[in-house]
């Protein structure tokens, strides 16, 4: 400040600087988050106007007031940024004064505003790059990729506006300009709210992705337990999950339902964990009492899954994946549309993979026989639309897919195992 006074610059009426400083302070509160670590000041408009219209010393004072009134944690940020904003304002005013010395009139105001805007953005960017380098929290290249698009918008948008305000100040009065700052700040507020919504959306997407991976980790652990217990059904849950997701896709269900039915397919047999030892591995046909015990697995699965946060809907689907559309299924004897659609999809995928897989009491059926049995059971055991969608998929597929032996099933199992291992590693840390 002393350097500017020594250079012959003088302060304009104090009230004018205070008014502009307060306007800049209000704008400073509407800073735009460029990234999680970088926030762009919104006091650009009043500060550059003060620097162009009133000179470097005014830019220095208005820049200082704008940040000095934003007194909040972290305190070090306030201590550092207050003089930086002041210096930026002074440099902006010096550039404007140099240009205005050679250009006059409305065109001169516009050129001075453009040059001052460039200097303001350049000085601010240089300081931010230096800050990132000192903190070690980012790179100048990354910062440039983040802010250059914003600069490309700010320069053609704000520079002519500053020039217009400077012309209004010289032709009329400062109060006229202050009045026009109101809609400009309202626009900045809209940009601020838009950026906040974008940040919230990114955080929500990140949280949803973490939840999805946690769900897959849990499902992978369940599948691993079931596969280890019964070698005959190893890979069954992964196959049902793939078939169910493909059926949901064929039926035009939403991405959310496709992911949900895939997850349900992975955990649909979790209730078998609660069955008596030896029941799953028993060779030969089950007795009536053993069959009744086996039929409890869907209800047991629901009880297990209801104890998992956010698994209420999955628990319901798992409970009803052995219902029949004619009402003769278990555990509740639901009819037709009373059965959740995703449960009806799981039912078809489950039955088909069971028929085309080896069991202790029989060899795998040929895929053509299994498809015929599905068709014969429509409107009694299975939903017609689900079977029709699955038949369209199988008709166009190769034999590896029809028998659950293609790479897509192996990749699905490996992905689940990798997700589970990653989750366990995270827990260990």
C-alpha positions in Angstrom: 0.0 0.0 0.0 2.9 2.3 0.8 4.4 1.7 -2.6 1.1 2.7 -4.3 0.9 5.9 -2.2 4.5 6.7 -3.0 3.7 6.2 -6.7 1.1 9.0 -6.5 -2.1 7.0 -6.3 -4.7 8.3 -3.9 -7.7 6.9 -2.2 -11.1 7.8 -3.4 -13.9 8.7 -1.0 -13.8 6.2 1.8 -17.5 5.5 1.6 -17.1 4.4 -2.1 -14.4 1.9 -1.1 -16.4 0.6 1.9 -19.5 0.1 -0.3 -17.5 -1.8 -3.0 -15.6 -3.7 -0.3 -18.9 -4.9 1.3 -20.3 -5.9 -2.1 -17.1 -7.8 -2.8 -17.4 -9.4 0.7 -20.9 -10.6 -0.1 -19.7 -12.0 -3.4 -16.7 -13.7 -1.7 -19.2 -15.8 0.4 -20.5 -17.2 -2.9 -17.2 -18.8 -3.9 -17.5 -21.5 -6.6 -16.0 -24.9 -5.8 -13.9 -25.9 -8.8 -12.7 -29.1 -7.2 -12.9 -30.6 -3.7 -9.7 -28.6 -2.8 -10.0 -25.6 -5.1 -12.5 -22.8 -4.7 -12.7 -19.8 -7.1 -13.4 -16.4 -5.6 -16.7 -14.8 -6.6 -15.5 -11.2 -5.7 -13.9 -10.9 -9.1 -16.6 -8.5 -10.5 -16.6 -5.8 -7.8 -12.8 -6.0 -7.2 -11.9 -5.7 -10.9 -14.4 -2.8 -11.3 -12.8 -0.9 -8.4 -9.4 -1.5 -9.8 -10.3 -0.3 -13.3 -12.6 2.6 -12.3 -10.8 3.9 -9.2 -7.2 2.7 -9.6 -4.7 0.3 -8.1 -5.0 1.6 -4.5 -8.8 1.1 -4.6 -8.3 -2.4 -6.0 -5.9 -3.1 -3.1 -8.4 -1.8 -0.4 -11.5 -3.5 -1.9 -9.7 -6.8 -2.3 -8.5 -6.7 1.3 -11.9 -5.8 2.6 -13.5 -8.6 0.6 -11.4 -11.3 2.2 -10.9 -9.6 5.6 -14.6 -9.8 6.4 -14.7 -13.5 5.5 -13.2 -14.4 9.0 -13.7 -18.1 9.4 -11.7 -21.3 9.9 -9.1 -22.2 8.9 -7.4 -19.1 10.3 -4.2 -19.6 8.3 -6.2 -19.4 5.1 -7.7 -16.1 6.2 -4.2 -14.7 7.1 -2.7 -15.7 3.8 -5.5 -14.9 1.4 -6.3 -11.4 2.7 -3.0 -9.9 1.6 -3.1 -12.0 -1.6 -6.5 -10.6 -2.5 -5.2 -7.1 -1.8 -2.1 -7.6 -4.0 -4.2 -9.1 -6.8 -6.5 -6.1 -6.7 -3.5 -3.7 -6.9 -1.9 -5.6 -9.8 -5.3 -5.6 -11.6 -5.6 -1.8 -11.1 -2.0 -1.2 -12.3 -2.7 -3.2 -15.5 -5.9 -1.2 -16.1 -4.2 2.1 -15.5 -1.4 1.2 -18.0 -4.0 0.4 -20.7 -6.2 3.3 -20.0 -3.3 5.7 -20.3 -3.2 4.8 -24.0 -6.9 4.2 -24.7 -9.9 6.4 -24.0 -13.6 6.4 -24.2 -15.9 3.4 -24.1 -13.4 1.3 -26.1 -10.7 2.2 -23.7 -12.9 1.1 -20.7 -13.5 -2.2 -22.5 -9.8 -2.8 -23.2 -8.8 -1.8 -19.7 -11.4 -4.2 -18.3 -10.2 -7.0 -20.5 -6.6 -6.5 -19.6 -7.4 -6.1 -15.9 -9.4 -9.3 -15.9 -6.6 -11.2 -17.5 -4.1 -10.0 -14.9 -6.5 -10.7 -12.1 -7.1 -14.3 -13.2 -3.4 -14.8 -14.0 -2.2 -13.6 -10.5 -4.9 -15.6 -8.7 -4.0 -18.7 -10.7 -0.2 -18.3 -10.1 -0.9 -18.0 -6.3 -3.1 -21.1 -6.3 -0.5 -23.1 -8.2 2.1 -22.0 -5.7 -0.1 -22.9 -2.8 -0.8 -26.4 -4.3 2.9 -26.9 -4.8 3.8 -25.9 -1.2 1.0 -28.1 0.3 1.8 -31.0 -2.1 -2.0 -31.5 -2.6 -2.1 -31.1 -6.4 -0.3 -30.1 -9.6 -0.4 -27.0 -11.7 -1.5 -29.1 -14.6 -4.4 -30.5 -12.7 -5.4 -27.0 -11.6 -5.2 -25.7 -15.1 -7.5 -28.4 -16.4 -10.0 -27.5 -13.7 -10.0 -23.7 -14.0 -9.2 -23.0 -17.7 -12.8 -23.8 -18.8 -14.1 -21.5 -16.1 -11.7 -18.7 -17.1 -12.8 -19.2 -20.7 -16.4 -18.5 -19.6 -15.5 -15.7 -17.1 -13.5 -13.5 -19.4 -16.0 -13.0 -22.2 -18.9 -12.8 -19.7 -17.5 -10.5 -17.0 -15.0 -8.3 -18.9 -17.6 -6.6 -21.0 -19.8 -6.3 -17.9 -16.9 -4.6 -16.0 -16.4 -2.3 -19.0 -20.1 -1.4 -19.0 -20.0 -0.7 -15.2 -16.9 1.5 -15.6 -18.7 3.5 -18.3 -21.8 3.8 -16.1 -19.6 5.1 -13.2 -18.0 7.8 -15.3 -21.2 8.8 -17.1 -23.5 8.6 -14.1 -22.5 7.7 -10.6 -21.2 4.9 -8.4 -24.7 4.3 -7.0 -26.1 3.4 -10.4 -23.3 0.8 -10.8 -24.0 -0.6 -7.3 -27.6 -1.1 -8.2 -26.6 -3.1 -11.2 -24.3 -5.3 -9.1 -27.4 -6.8 -7.5 -28.5 -8.9 -10.6 -24.8 -9.7 -11.3 -24.4 -11.2 -7.8 -27.7 -13.0 -8.2 -26.3 -14.7 -11.3 -23.2 -15.6 -9.3 -25.4 -17.1 -6.6 -27.1 -19.3 -9.2 -23.7 -20.5 -10.3 -22.7 -21.1 -6.7 -25.9 -23.2 -6.1 -25.3 -25.1 -9.3 -21.7 -26.0 -8.3 -22.9 -27.1 -4.8 -25.5 -29.4 -6.5 -22.7 -30.8 -8.7 -20.5 -31.5 -5.7 -23.4 -33.1 -3.8 -24.2 -35.3 -6.8 -20.5 -36.4 -7.0 -20.5 -37.3 -3.4 -23.8 -39.1 -3.6 -22.5 -41.1 -6.6 -19.4 -42.0 -4.7 -21.4 -43.1 -1.7 -23.7 -45.2 -3.9 -20.6 -46.8 -5.5 -19.2 -47.7 -2.1 -22.5 -49.2 -1.1 -22.7 -51.2 -4.3 -19.2 -52.6 -3.6 -20.1 -53.4 0.0 -23.2 -55.2 -1.2 -21.1 -57.2 -3.7 -18.6 -58.0 -1.0 -21.3 -59.4 1.3 -22.8 -61.4 -1.5 -19.4 -62.7 -2.5 -18.8 -63.9 1.0 -22.2 -65.7 1.1 -21.4 -67.4 -2.3 -18.0 -68.5 -1.1 -19.5 -70.1 2.0 -22.2 -71.9 0.0 -19.7 -73.0 -2.7 -17.3 -74.4 0.0 -20.1 -76.3 1.6 -21.6 -78.0 -1.5 -19.3 -78.7 -4.4 -22.3 -79.7 -6.5 -23.8 -76.2 -6.4 -20.5 -74.3 -6.6 -21.0 -71.5 -9.1 -24.8 -71.9 -9.0 -25.4 -68.5 -7.4 -23.1 -66.7 -9.8 -24.9 -68.3 -12.7 -28.3 -67.4 -11.4 -27.2 -63.8 -10.9 -26.0 -63.6 -14.5 -29.1 -65.2 -15.9 -31.4 -63.0 -13.8 -29.6 -59.8 -14.8 -29.8 -60.7 -18.5 -33.5 -61.5 -18.2 -34.1 -58.1 -16.5 -32.2 -56.4 -19.3 -34.2 -58.2 -21.9 -37.5 -57.2 -20.2 -36.4 -53.5 -20.3 -36.2 -53.1 -16.6 -34.2 -50.1 -15.2 -30.5 -50.2 -14.4 -31.3 -50.2 -10.7 -33.5 -53.3 -11.1 -30.9 -55.0 -13.1 -28.3 -54.5 -10.4 -30.8 -55.4 -7.7 -31.8 -58.7 -9.3 -28.1 -59.6 -9.9 -27.4 -59.0 -6.2 -30.5 -61.1 -5.3 -29.3 -63.9 -7.5 -26.0 -64.0 -5.7 -27.6 -64.3 -2.2 -30.9 -66.1 -3.1 -29.7 -69.3 -1.4 -28.1 -67.7 1.7 -30.8 -69.5 3.8 -29.2 -72.9 3.0 -26.5 -71.9 5.5 -29.1 -72.7 8.2 -30.0 -76.1 7.0 -28.9 -79.3 8.9 -25.5 -80.7 8.0 -25.6 -83.3 5.3 -28.9 -82.3 3.8 -27.5 -80.4 0.8 -24.9 -83.2 0.1 -27.3 -86.1 0.4 -27.2 -88.4 -2.6 -30.6 -89.6 -3.9 -34.1 -88.3 -3.4 -35.1 -86.4 -0.2 -37.7 -87.8 2.2 -40.8 -85.7 2.8 -39.5 -84.4 6.1 -36.1 -83.5 4.5 -37.9 -81.7 1.6 -39.9 -79.7 4.2 -36.6 -78.8 5.9 -35.1 -77.8 2.5 -38.1 -75.6 1.8 -37.4 -73.5 4.8 -34.2 -72.1 3.3 -36.0 -69.2 1.6 -37.6 -68.0 4.9 -34.3 -68.5 6.7 -32.6 -66.4 4.0 -35.1 -63.6 4.6 -34.4 -63.7 8.3 -30.7 -63.4 7.7 -30.9 -60.6 5.2 -33.4 -58.5 7.2 -30.6 -58.1 9.7 -28.5 -56.4 7.1 -28.9 -52.6 6.7 -30.7 -51.6 3.5 -31.4 -55.3 2.6 -35.2 -55.2 3.3 -36.2 -55.3 -0.4 -33.6 -58.0 -1.1 -34.9 -60.1 1.8 -38.4 -60.0 0.4 -37.3 -61.2 -3.1 -35.2 -64.0 -1.5 -38.2 -65.1 0.6 -40.4 -65.4 -2.5 -38.1 -66.9 -5.1 -39.7 -70.3 -4.8 -43.3 -69.1 -5.1 -45.4 -70.3 -8.0 -47.7 -68.3 -10.1 -50.5 -70.9 -9.5 -50.2 -70.3 -5.7 -48.7 -73.8 -5.0 -45.2 -72.5 -4.1 -43.6 -71.7 -0.7 -43.3 -70.3 1.8 -46.5 -68.1 1.5 -48.4 -69.6 -1.5 -48.6 -66.3 -3.3 -50.4 -66.1 -6.7 -49.4 -64.4 -9.9 -48.6 -60.7 -9.6 -48.6 -61.0 -5.8 -45.1 -62.4 -6.3 -42.5 -59.6 -6.8 -41.4 -59.5 -10.4 -37.7 -59.8 -9.5 -38.5 -63.0 -7.4 -40.3 -64.4 -10.5 -37.1 -63.7 -12.5 -34.9 -65.4 -9.9 -37.3 -68.4 -9.9 -36.8 -69.0 -13.6 -33.0 -68.5 -13.6 -32.7 -70.7 -10.5 -34.7 -73.6 -11.9 -33.0 -73.5 -15.3 -29.5 -73.5 -13.8 -30.4 -76.3 -11.4 -31.7 -78.4 -14.2 -28.6 -77.9 -16.4 -26.1 -78.6 -13.5 -25.0 -81.9 -11.9 -26.6 -82.8 -8.6 -25.8 -85.6 -6.2 -29.0 -87.5 -7.3 -28.8 -86.9 -11.1 -26.7 -85.7 -14.0 -27.3 -82.3 -15.6 -30.1 -82.2 -18.2 -29.4 -81.1 -21.7 -30.2 -77.4 -22.2 -32.9 -78.2 -24.8 -34.7 -80.4 -22.3 -34.5 -77.7 -19.5 -35.9 -75.1 -21.9 -38.7 -77.4 -22.8 -39.5 -77.9 -19.1 -39.6 -74.2 -18.5 -42.0 -73.7 -21.4 -44.2 -76.5 -20.1 -44.4 -74.9 -16.6 -45.6 -71.4 -17.7 -48.7 -70.2 -16.0 -48.4 -72.9 -13.4 -44.9 -72.5 -11.9 -43.3 -69.7 -13.9 -44.3 -66.3 -15.3 -44.9 -66.4 -19.0 -43.3 -63.1 -19.8 -40.2 -64.0 -17.8 -39.8 -67.4 -19.5 -40.4 -65.8 -22.9 -37.6 -63.2 -22.3 -35.2 -66.0 -21.1 -36.0 -68.2 -24.1 -35.2 -65.3 -26.5 -31.8 -65.0 -24.7 -31.1 -68.7 -24.8 -32.1 -69.1 -28.4 -29.5 -66.5 -29.5 -26.8 -67.8 -27.1 -24.1 -70.4 -27.6 -24.1 -73.7 -25.7 -21.5 -72.5 -23.2 -24.0 -69.8 -22.0 -26.9 -72.2 -22.0 -25.0 -74.6 -19.7 -23.5 -71.9 -17.5 -20.0 -72.7 -18.6 -19.0 -69.7 -20.7 -16.5 -67.0 -19.7 -19.2 -64.6 -18.6 -20.0 -66.8 -15.6 -16.3 -67.3 -14.7 -15.7 -63.6 -14.9 -18.7 -62.9 -12.7 -17.4 -65.3 -10.0 -13.9 -63.9 -10.2 -15.2 -60.3 -10.0 -17.2 -61.2 -6.9 -14.2 -62.9 -5.3 -11.9 -59.9 -6.1 -14.4 -57.5 -4.6 -14.6 -59.7 -1.5 -10.8 -59.9 -1.2 -10.6 -56.1 -1.6 -13.2 -55.6 1.1 -11.4 -57.9 3.5 -8.1 -56.1 2.8 -9.7 -52.8 3.6 -11.1 -54.1 6.8 -7.7 -55.4 7.8 -6.2 -52.0 7.3 
